[in-house]
Amino acid sequence: MELNEIKVDTQPSMILPWRETILMPIGDIQYGAEGSNIDALKKYLAWGMAHDAYFIGMGDYVDVASPSNRESWKGTKKYDSFKAMVGDAAWEHMEKVSSIFKGTENRWIGLHHGHHYWEFEEGTTDTILAERLNAPFLGTCAITQLKFRQPSGKQAVTCQIWSHHGEGSGATMASPLSKLERQMGSYPTVDIFLIAHYSRMLGYTKDSLVPMYGNNPRLLAKPRVLAACGGFMSGYTVGSKQGGRPQGGYVEQGMMPPTNLGAPIIFMSPVHTAYVDRVKLGIFTGEL
């Protein structure tokens, strides 16, 4: 697990009378696969940059290759020229994603690896993208603490984010959130839980009650966000072909449910009152 701390700026809220920081998880692009929707990805990145958002990479930026593909590839006996040709194609896919991310450098709080990536001598598609974006590589699982700028005379406010690409499968839309709920008990100080992998965009806030003591004893409602981070690959595309003949991808072949494209947008607002200094949280899960 990686532990990370980053200082972040705030901007005037779009709808509320305080300042906020916007976080946008981006993953499951799977560039190179049938249905990878680059236009939707560009729209989200452009919206985020226009609103001074921060991004976190959730893995599966390119489609090649899955864990089983990489394992079988290592055991194959091929000419070096053939292996180089496949590696060159994977590098081109990584370069394409890198070109889409160009201009967002220094706006990423980190990038995770997913299941789909390619290994080069210089690193993997994921580690190279992180280096180019001047972002820490978050490995498999991470807790990142965002530290908001501290007003004079006020206590510093932080927001902790637990993030993981994800693992396994789930038949229902809520299954990734059920996995996140099970993580909540192990990390009582974490405010936001993020998981990708399922290509489902959904989330909600769930309050925990924190007893506050002193001259004015009370219960503080501590909001916590759980979010499945969506994706940018269309499962069903008209006219999809494989091998030159009409044939759908694995989503269509497996009769999996369609999902809306995009990623959740999380709003974090450091709030200072006479009694407490804390962060307010909100989440938007609609398509831009």
N, C-alpha and C positions, 0 to 999 in steps of 0.2 A: 504494500500500500504506500502511496505517495502522500506526503503532507506538504502543503504549499500555502503561502500567505502572500496576498497581493493588495496593494493600496489602489483604490478605485475612486473615480470622480463621480459627482452627481450632477444632474441636470434638472431644470425646472420640470415638474410633472406636467404631462399633457392634459390631465383632468383634475388633479387634486392640488390643494394649497400647500404643497411642500416639494422638496426636491427628491429625485429618485435616480436609481441606477438600473439600467435595463440589461438583462442577461438573455442570450439566445443560444441554446444548444443546437449544434449543426452536426448531423451524422447520417449514416445510411444513405449516402449518395449513390454508391455502387456504380461509379462511372465505368462504362464499358459494357454494362449489361443492357439488355433490351428493356426500354422503359425508363432509363435514368433521365430525369427531367431537369435539365440544366437551366432552362428558363425559370422554373420555379425557384431553384436555388439562387440564381442571380437576383431575383426579386427580393428574397429574404435578406440576402447580404446587403443589397442596396438600401433597403428599409432600415436595417440595423445601423449602417454607417451614417445614414441621414439623421439618425436619432442618437448618435454617440453611444451605441450599445457595445457591450462586451460579448464575446463569443466563447463557447467551449466546444471542442471537437469531441464527438461521441463515437468515432470509429467508422469503419467500412466506407472510406472515402472512394476507393476503387473497388471493382468487383473481383478482380483476379489477385489472389486465389484464395479459395476456402482452405480450412485446415486439412481436410482430406486430400484436396488437390496438391497442396504443398508436400504432404507426406508421401503421396505416390510419386510426385515429381522427383523427390530426392532419391528414390529407388530405381529410377529409370536409367537405362544406358543409352544415351543419345550422343551424337556428335557435338563437340563444343560449339560448332557454328549454329546448330539447331537450338541449343540452350541459349546462346547469345541472342538469337532472333526472338525467342520468347521473352527474354529479359528486356530486350529493346522495346517490345510492344508494351510490356508492363510499365517501363519508364515513360513512354509516351503518354500513357493514361495518367500517371502521376503528374507529369508536366502539365497536362490539360487541367487537372484539378488545381494545381499550383497557380496556373494563369487565372483561373476563376477567382481564387482567393487573393490575387494581387491587389494591393491597396488596403488590405485589412490588417497588415502587419501591426504588431503591438496592441491589438485589440482583443487578443485571445488570452484567456486565463489558463489555457492548457489544451492539449490534445491527447485523447486516449487511443489505444489501438483497438481494432475490432477483430472480427474473425477473418475478414477479407483483406489481405495485403500481400505484397511481394517483398522478398528479401534480396537486397543487393549487397555488394561489398561495402558500400558507403553507409548502409543502414537499411531500414525498411521504408516503404512508401509513407508510413505514418511518422516515423522519426524524422525523415527528411522534410516532410511538410511542416512539422513542428519547428525545426531549425529555421526554415525559410520565413516562418511567421513570427520569429523571435519569441516563441512561446515554450513553456516547459512541457516536456513529454510526461504525461500522467500515468503511463503504463496501464495496468489492468483496472485498478481501483484507486480512488484518491479522495482525500478531504481537503478542500481548498477553503481557506478563510479569507473573505473579503473584508478589508479594513477601510471604512469610510473616513473621509477627512473630518477631523475633530474640531467643532466650533469652539471658540474661546470660552473657557469656563465650564465646558460640558465633558462628560465622559465619552470615551471612544466607543463607537458602535461597530460591531462586527456581524458578519453573516457567514455561516459555515455551509458548504455544499459537499454532499456525498455524491460521487458520480462513478458510473460503471457502464461499460458498453452493454452488458447483459448476457444472459446465457439461457439455454433451454428453449422451450416452446410453451404456448398457452393457447387454448382453443377459444377463450373469450376475450373480449376487448379489455376487460378489467384485470386480466391475469398479470400483466407487468406491474400494475399498481399493488396487487396483493403481495407480490414479492418485495416491493418497496416498504409496505407496511410492516413486514416481518423484520426489516432492517432497522426500523425506527427504535425498537427497544434496545438495540446494541449500541446506538449512537445518540444518547439523550441530548447532547449539545448541538446536534446538526439541525439546521433550519430548512434545507432544501435537499431532496433526494431525486436524482436523475438517473434514468435508465434508457438505453436505446435498444437496438437489435430487433424489436418487434414491428417497426415501421407503423406504429400507432401513435397518434397525437392526442393525448388526453392528460388531464391532471386536475388537481383540486387542492385546496388548503384544508388542513386538519389541525384544530387547536389542541394544545396541551395546556394544562393548568399548572401554573407555577406559584407557590405561596410566597408572598412578600411580607416581611416583618418590619418592625420599627414603630413609629408613632401612629402610622395608619395601616394596620394589617389588612391585607386584601389578597385576592387571587388574580394573578395576571394571566390573561389568555395569550399564550405564545403560539402564533401561527406557524405551521410547518407545511411546506409545499412538497407534494409528490407528483412527479411528471414522467410520462413516457414521451420520448423525444421525437416521435414522428419519423419522417424520412422523405426522400426525394426520388423514389423509384415507383413508377406507375406499374401496378401488377397486371393490368389489362390494357392492351393497346390494339386498336383496330389494324388489321393487316400485318400483325407480327409474324415473322418468319424465322425459321431455323433451317439451315442447310438448303436454302432456296425454296422451301415449301412452307405453306401456312402452318404455324405451330406456335402456341403460346409458351411463355416462360414458366418457371416453377410455380409461381403463384396461380396462374391459370390451370396448369396441369394438376395441382393439388387442391383445386376448388376452394382456395383460401378467400376470405372476405376482402373486398376492396377497401382501401384506406385513403383518407384525404392526405394530400401532399402538404408538406410544410413542417414547421417545428413550433413548439410552444414559445411564448414570450413571457418572461418572468420580470416582475417589477419589484424592486427593493427600495424602501424609503427609510432612512434613518430618522427616527422621531425622538425628540427630547422634550420631556414634560417635567413638571415639578417633582414627580414621583419616580420616574423611570426613564432610562435611555435605552431604546430598543429599535428593532427593525420591523417595519410593516411589509407584508408580502402580498402580492397578487399575481394571477396567472391568466394569460389569454391563450386559448387553444383553437381559434378560428383561422381559416385560411386567409392570407393577405390578398 
